[in-house]
């Protein structure tokens, strides 16, 4: 029996993957790649019961720093802040959330630029978060950066529902992209603090190709996350963005994205794997979405037509959410009923 067959046979029985096994699967090509795709899809049907969830519209994101960011990272250069509603003050955050609430929107994503240490300044909005939760009963989730336990605890106490932290699996990527000396130990400490704080939903994000298009450390990030009990594992994809230092860096191959999704699916036997909204557009998106469905992803944010077509071809039951909803937290659907 070939090595890949032994690895996949064990994984589809729900025993997960070691780091060595996951790295081996990342290198698969040709027939072995096909075996990985098939095994992951077969295994996913046990988790999803052949149901795939599509989220047409995300919760609206707000920027707690307006259009400013102290880090000015190489992959973003404040570009993505322009697509968020600015809420630079606690008062403005409450007013904006009130306007969302009046429109029937049930949740909000707190995001924005970062301080120089990579942390989103959520701790400056504690009273506002508490007010939003009390007045409008919105589902509140947040991009955090590497926050400490004390901040995690305070956020849980004021009613935050979900942490959506980015997790990176090496020291090189944060240094090159963020200009920060962070590493796996930093992210492990962050996740430990979040768990200790008692948050119900932790949905770590792993960005494929963030290290200037190179793929590899994502597997390390997934293995680190597997030490905990995440609600959902979210896979995003690096986007070469005009006007940034990385605008000419090619995105990762769709096949590599599919491998990471498959590895995540097999590494987390009981945890949904979601394809997040951050990914390139055009034909790249079409192929990524099609492969994601083919490999057995549980959820897709803002799916393309190719995702619908592939789901139909495979005979999957598609559950579509047309209202503003989040693919990141498994409890969202129950909370908003």
NORKATA-V619537 format. One record per backbone hydrogen bond with DSSP energy under -1.0 kcal/mol. CO is the residue of the C=O (numbers start at 0). NH is the residue of the N-H. If there is no record, write none. Layout:
BEGIN
co:nh
CO:NH
CO:NH
END
This chain:
BEGIN
co:nh
1:5
2:6
3:7
4:8
5:9
6:10
7:11
9:14
10:13
17:21
18:22
19:23
20:24
21:25
23:26
24:27
28:31
29:33
30:34
31:35
32:36
33:37
34:38
35:39
36:40
37:41
38:42
39:43
40:44
42:45
43:47
44:48
49:316
51:318
52:299
53:320
54:301
56:324
59:108
60:84
61:110
62:65
62:86
64:67
72:76
73:245
75:78
78:81
80:83
84:62
88:92
89:93
90:94
91:95
92:96
93:97
94:98
95:99
96:100
97:101
99:104
100:103
105:138
107:140
108:61
109:142
110:63
113:69
114:117
118:114
119:121
120:123
121:124
124:128
125:129
126:130
127:131
128:132
129:133
130:134
131:135
132:136
138:107
139:160
139:161
140:109
141:163
143:119
144:146
147:151
148:152
149:153
150:154
151:155
152:156
153:157
154:159
155:158
161:141
162:202
164:204
170:174
171:175
172:176
173:177
173:178
173:179
176:73
179:181
182:186
183:187
184:188
185:189
186:190
187:191
188:192
189:193
190:194
191:195
192:196
193:198
194:197
200:162
201:230
203:233
204:166
205:235
206:209
207:237
208:212
209:211
210:213
215:218
216:220
217:221
218:222
219:223
220:224
221:225
223:226
224:227
232:273
233:205
234:275
235:207
240:243
243:246
245:248
252:256
253:257
254:258
255:259
256:260
257:261
258:262
259:263
260:264
261:265
262:266
263:267
267:270
271:232
272:297
272:298
273:234
274:300
276:278
277:236
280:284
281:285
282:286
283:287
284:288
285:289
286:290
287:291
288:292
289:293
290:294
291:296
297:52
298:274
299:54
303:307
304:308
305:309
306:310
307:311
308:312
309:313
310:315
311:314
316:51
318:53
320:55
328:331
330:334
331:335
END
